[in-house]
Amino acid sequence: MKYRFLLPLLFALPAAAQTTVKTDTNINQMLNEVSSKNIEAIVRKLVSFKTRHTLSDTTSKTEGIGAARNWIKAEMERYAAASGGRMHVEFDTFTQPAGGRIDKPTVLKNVLAILKGTDPNDTRIYMVSGHYDSRVNDVMDAKSFAPGAVDDASGTAVSMELARVMAKRQFPSTIIFMAVAGEEQGLNGSTNVAKRAKAENWNIDAVLNNDIVGNTFGMENGLKDNTHVRVFSEGVPSTVAGNEKALSALIGNGGENDSPSRELARYIKEVAERYVPQLDVKLIYRRDRFLRGGDHTPFLQQGFTAVRFTEMNEDFNRQHQNVRKENGVDYGDLPEFADYDYIQKVARMNLSVLANLALAPAEPQNVGVTTSGLTNKTTLKWEVPKAGKQPAGYYVLMRETTSAFWEKKFYITGTEAILDYSKDNYFFAVQAVDAEGHESQMVYPKPIR
């Protein structure tokens, strides 16, 4: 669907104002193909392996983590058949040494379905991930029934269903659909991929981690909520820790709430709510839940942009529990307690974001705000993306310093914008956009002379 831009595009509108939301017809078609029935079938198949504990059986064809990972790979290969050779599936295999929650050296295998981008000059990579291992109360118990329907067959199902739908399409940049092992034992699988990506100079633009995205009932509070999903994003980048110069620059620039991952979270909220009805993406301003971590964390530690999706209200009677019934209360992460329509909605959220990013121009380069002279105007300058298709133009975004979201967008065709708003009173960012309206991620400017 072709459409033109509004100059400027204003999101913070009076209650009486009307807005026109325009979306890409092809992306909408992909969203319609995401199936709750397919998602449920994937979750129930993963549960059928009895346990997917990282230290469980690897020789059986029907039980244990070995059977589970072989099935995931085979299923992804079946999806890849529709890609015209653009998608290939591989095991990312490594040996995790003994230590912590690994009691002996153990061969682990992540499953990566790689949908190669069609533009040889576009090296960007987008990743969507869920972990396929499961556990019960005792984190070292590799034999008990550990269904792991929501934690995290739901996230694995998101990756797999998106691979099925998107394999048939072409994108300029590369998308990797990932199912990782060893999350419950210490983020082992994601750590290996993140370190490999760093060592091999993968140009990862964003990582979307889906972990516990299948439940809509809140334990204790009794809330039933299928319209909200949380996105966790760190403020101060993990790589700034211990870097005195970078930390000083961050403090001086007021960018502690504008890390690349925080900007990605804002992008997700804007795009997902544009495409997915009855969805409210809640921005949670922390890296993960209180004192907890997930598979996006190793990517953050390697300097990549990454966020975590999790359901709004968790049911802790399901997570990390032996399957049982006590005092009339059911415990255990069984598939009958998952909400498959909700997982479908989360999958559509992921797809809308991945597709827009993978179709968009790359981010503008060397985005800066000029500091020469005292003025109540703001001058922003940037350079065109280094590779990939050229943008039709750029959006300069603006918000109050106290606002969580970008409030105004000004469309610019060149690489400089002079605004009648003071950099003392507002925050700014810049993103590239193509003629169809696909937007790159936002880039927070640095001071320049």
N, C-alpha and C positions, 0 to 999 in steps of 0.2 A: 504494500500500500504506500503510495507516494503522498507526501504531504509537506507543507511549508512551515516555517517557523514563526512563532509569535515574538515580537520585539517590544519590550522584553517579556519573558514568560514569568508570570507572577504566581507563586504557589500560596502565599499567605494572603488570601483574599477575604473580603468581608463576607459575612454569612449570606447576604442576599445575592452575591455575585455568582455567575455561572462559569463553569470551565468546560472545555472540550478536551477529552482524553482520546488521543489517537494512538493506535497500536499497529503492529506489523501483522498482516494477515497470515503470513507463513508461520510466525511464532505462535499465533493463536491456534493454527491448525495442529502444531506439535503439542500444544497444551491439551487440546481435545483428545489426542491419542494416548495421553497418560492414563492408564487404567487402574482403578482400585482393585479390580479382580486379578489382574496380573500381579500387583503388589502383594495382595493376600496370598496368592499361590507361591510367590517367592518366599514370603515369611514362613508359611506352613512347611514348605520344603526344607528350609534351613532348620526349623524346629525338629523335623523328622530325623535328623542326624543324632538325636538324643543329647549329645553335648558337643559343643564346638570349643571346648576349653583348649587353650594354646598347647597344653602338655598332654592332650588326649590322644587316642589311637590315630595313627597315620596309615595303617595298613588295611583296615577294613574298607570295603566298598560301600557300606551302608551306614556306618556309625563313626563319629569322631571328626576331628578337624580335618584330617586328610581327605575323607570322603566329601566333606563340605567344600573345601577349596577346589577339589577336582570338579565338582558339579558347577560351582560358580564359574570356573574357567571355561568349561564346556558350554555353559549357557551363554556366556559372553561371546564365545566363538560362533555360536548359532546366530546371535544378533549381528555379528560382524559380516556374515555372509551377504547381508543386504547393503553393505557399504561400498561395493564395487572395488574392493581391495584397499580402501582408505583406512579401515580399522584393523588393527592386529591386536591380539591378546597374548599376554605373557605373564609368567610368574616372576616376581621380583624375589629371588631366593637368597637367603643369608643364614648364617649360623649365629644364634644369640648365645653368648657365653653364659656360664652359670653365674648367678648372683641375683640378689633381691628375690623376686618372685619366680625366678627361673632356677630350678634345682639342679639342672644338668645342661651341658651344651645342647641346644635344640635347633634343628633346622626349621625355619619359619618361611612362609611363602605369602607374599601379598599378590593380589590379582590386579593387573593393570590392563584395561582396554583402552587403547590409544587411537583416537580418531584424528588422523593426520590432517593438518590444515592444507588448504588448496593453494595458498600463496607461498611460494618458496622464499619470499623475502620477509614473510611475517613469522617471526620466531616465538611469538607469545604462546604460552601454555596456560590453560585453565583446568583446574582439577576439582572434582567432586568426590567425596569420600564417605565411607561408613566402615565400621569395623565388624568383622564377621565372627570373632571369637565371643564366647559367653562364659559365665561363671555362676556359682551359687554362693552361699554364705562364706565358706572356707575357700579363699582364693587359690589354694593349692589342691583343691579337690577336683581331679580330672576325670572322675568316673560317674559321679551322680548326674541325674537328669538335669540339664541346664538349658532350658528351651531358648532363652534370650530373644523372645519375640520382638520386644520393643528395644531392648538394650543388647545388641543393636542390629538385629535383623531388619528393623525398620529403616535404619540408615543405609544398610547394604542394599535393601530393596530400592531405595531412592536412586542410588548409583546405577543399579542394574536396569531399572525401568527407563531411566534417562538414556542409557546406552542403547537400549532397544529402539527407542523413538528417534534419537538423534543420529544413529548410525546411517540412516537413509538420506541424511541431508549433508550439504557441503558448507563448510565454514572456512574463512581465510586462515584462522589460527587454530591451533591444536587443542583438543579437549581430551582429558584423561579421566576415565571413570574407574574408580579405585575401590577395592575392598581390602582392608588391611587386617593383619593378625596381631596378636599380642597386646592389644590395648589394655586389657584388664591386668596384664602382668607388668605393665610399666611403659606403655606407648611404644613398644618395641618395633612394630611394623612401620608405623608412620615415621619414627626416628630414622629408620634405615632409608626410607624413600627421601626424606628431607635432606639427609646428609649426602645421599647419592646425587640429588638434584643440585646441591651446592657444589659438589666436587666436579660434576659434569657441566656446570654452567647452564642449567636449564633456565630459560627465561619465563619463570612462573609469575604470572600477573595476578592471580588470585586462587586461593584454596577455599572451597566451601565444604566444611566438615559437618555431617549430619549424624548426631549421636543422641539417641532417645527422642525420636520424633513421631511416636505412634500412639501415645496415650492422651486422652482428653479429660481424665478425671483426676482431681487433686485430692490426695490423701489428707485427712483431717479437715481441710477447708470445705470439702464436698463440692467444689466448683466443677462444673461440666463446661469445658471451654474448647470449642473447635474452630475459633476464629482468630486466635492469637498464636504467634510463635516467637520465641526469643532468639535474637542474634547477639552473641557475645563478641565484643571486640576490645582489644587492649588500647589504652590511651597512649601512655609512654611506651614506645617500642622496646621490645625485649633487648634489642641490640644496643640500646643507649646505656644500659646498665654498665657502670664502670668506665664509661667513655665521658670524661669530664668536659671535653670540648663540645661534644654533641649535646650533652645535657644542658650546658650553659646556653648554647644556641637555641635549644628548645624553649627554655625558660624565657629567654630574651624575646623570642618571636611569638610567645603566647600560643604555641601550637600543641600544648599537651593534650588537647581534645581533638586534634586533627591529624593523628597518625594515619598512614595508608590504610590500616585495617579499620579504623574508625570511619574513614571516608568510604571504604567499601561497604560498611554496614549502612551508611546513609544511602548509598547507591542502591543497595538491596531493597531497602524500604520503599524508595521512590519507584523503582521499576516493578517490583513484585506487586505492590498495591495497584499499580497501573494495569496489570495483566490478570491478577487472580482475584475474583470477587470474594467478598466476605473474609478478607484476610487483613489483619492488623499486625504488622511486624514491629515488635517491641525491641528497641535498642537498649541493651544492657551494657552499661559502661564499666565493664571489667572483662578481663581476659577469659574467665570461665566462672562457673558457680563458685561459691565461697570455699576457698582453700582446695579446689578440685581442678583437674586438668583434663584435656582431651587431645585428640589426634591433630588438631590444628597447632598445638603448642610447639612441637618440634620444628614446624615450618616457620613460626614466628622467631624461634631461637636462631634459625639460620638466615633470618633477614627477609623472609618472604611475607607477603600480605595474606592473612588468613583469618577466618572467623568460624564460629561454631553455632549451629542451629540446634535448639532443644525445645521440646514442648513447653507450654506455659506453666502447667501445674503437674508436678511429678507424683507418681504413686509409689512410695518407697516400700510398700508391701510386695511390690513386683520385682524391684531391682535387687540383684545379688541375693536372692532368697532361694532356699530349697523349696521345692514344690510340696505343699502340705496344706492342711486345714487345721486351724487352732481356734477354739472358742467361736466357731462359726465364721471365722475370717479366712478367706483364701489367700495364700501366699504363692509367689512364683510368677515368672514372666511368661505366661502362657498365651498362645495366639488368640484365644477367644476374648481376651481382654484388650486387644489392640483395636484402634479405630482406623480402618483402612481408607475411609473417605478422607480422614484428616491427613494420613500419610500421602494420599494422592494430592491434596492441596499443598503440602510441603514440597513434594516432588515438582509440582507445577511452579512453585516459587523458585526453586533451584533452576529449573529449565529456563524460565523467563530471564533470569539474570545471566546464566551462561550463554544463552543464545544472543542476547543483546551485546554482551561484552565481546564474544567471539566474532560477531559481525561488524562491530564498530571499528573505527580507526584506532590506532594506538594512541596512548596518552601524549599530550603536548610535552615538549622537552624544555628543560631549564626555565621553568615557570618562576618568575620573580616579581616582586613589588619594589619599585624604585624608591630609594631613600635620599636622593639628592634634593636638597632644598626643603624648606618648611612650607607646607601647603595643606589645605583642607580637601584637596582632590586626591585621588589614588590612581597611579599609573601602573598598570600591569603589562609585562612583556613576556613572551615565550617564543619557542621555536617549533617548527612543524615536526611531527613524528619522524623518527629516523627511518622507519621501514613500514611496509604495508601500504594500503591505499591512502591516498591523501584525503584529509577531511574536507567537507563542504564548508565548514566553518567551525566556530568554537562557542561554547557557553562560558561566560564569566558568571560565577555564582557568588551570592552575597547573603550574609546573615548577620543579625545582631550578635554581639559577643556572648549574650546570655541564652541564645537560641540553640536548641539541639539540632535543628534541621536547616538546610539551605532554604532561604525564603524568596529570593529573586534570581532570575536567570536573564542575562543580557546576551543577545546573539551578536557575535562579531565575526566578520569575514577575514580580517587581517590577523596579525600576531601582536597587536598592541591595543590596549583599552585604557582610556582616560575617563574616570568616573567622578561624578560630583558627590562622592561620598568619601569620608575620611577613613584612612586605614587605622586611625586611632580608635574609631568607634565601631568598626565592622570587621568581620573576617571575610576573606575571599578565596576562591579556588577557580581553576580553569579545567574544562574538559573538551575534548574534540568530539565532533558529531558529523555523521555522513548525511547524504541527501535524503535517506529514508528515516532519519531520526535516531539511529543507533548511536548511543553515547559511550565514550570511553569512561574510565574511572576519573574521579576528580583529583586534581593535583593541587596541594596546598603550596602557596608560593614561598620562596625564600627571599630575604633582602638582597637587592642588587643595586649597584650604582650605575 
